[in-house]
């Protein structure tokens, strides 16, 4: 089975909510030596994009979204250890507080960001989904992180990314953290508008942007 076919099968498995097909092709991807992140990005996530579009146009409903999410997670159980196995034995890059903002229960993308950042040398404190601005700030303070990374998958919850930056300013501690934003509807323009330090389209972006922010800070 060639790479294109495996990636297409992964997407189809998510679209059809077929866990067996997802597990089988996740294994096929690893056996064929496909980069596990590419399997996520070009396979599973592509399928998820189709399911999201079908939901938006009324061609599928919540049960299909749930099945797609479960199928994605079933494949991730196989792919994630392969991502983690590439963990770099490098010096600690920095500490990141990761959360999905208040009102938002989506965690698949956030979890991928956490895994990829960890395997790239960051210490990640993931406090989960549906996190209020104050609980995020408290956790950032408690864990003495350098970066706060916020995931939001809905246009209705994106304003909570903005709120966090505003509250940091009100508390006089905006300079203490780099704030990184991401998630489906989030864009560079949104990040600029709300005064975030960085925006990432993918988990790899999250790593690259975090590195460049920390490096720029340590440059004289
Ligand atoms: C799966 C899914 C669900 C699952 C979530 C399961 C789970 N455990 O996460 C379930 C079924 C629970 C669900 C529920 C709902 N959902 Co939903 N869901 C989706 C769907 C199809 C896929 C999301 C996903 O996991 N994508 C795959 C991952 C890998 O991609 P990702 O999250 O974008 O993450 C990547 C990048 O964005 C980035 N990234 C993510 N976070 C961060 C953070 C940082 C800092 C950085 C740098 C990068 C980064 O890196 C990731 C990896 O590359 C999307 C459609 C879509 N295409 O996004 C709708 C979608 C997000 N859902 C939507 C809706 C409306 C809902 C519901 C309200 C439905 C309902 N009527 O109940 C509820 C809301 C529940 C809530 N309060 O949160 C809408 C949101 C519309 C809007 N307002 O903007 C969408 C866009 C569907 C649509 N087209 O209408 N959903």
Boltz pocket constraint, residues with backbone or C-beta under 6 A from the ligand:
constraints:
  - pocket:
      binder: B
      contacts: [[A, 45], [A, 48], [A, 49], [A, 50], [A, 51], [A, 52], [A, 53], [A, 55], [A, 56], [A, 62], [A, 65], [A, 66], [A, 68], [A, 69], [A, 103], [A, 104], [A, 105], [A, 106], [A, 107], [A, 108], [A, 109], [A, 110], [A, 112], [A, 113], [A, 149], [A, 150], [A, 151], [A, 152], [A, 153], [A, 154], [A, 155], [A, 156], [A, 180], [A, 181], [A, 182], [A, 183], [A, 184], [A, 185], [A, 199], [A, 200], [A, 201], [A, 202], [A, 203], [A, 204], [A, 205], [A, 206]]
      max_distance: 6.0
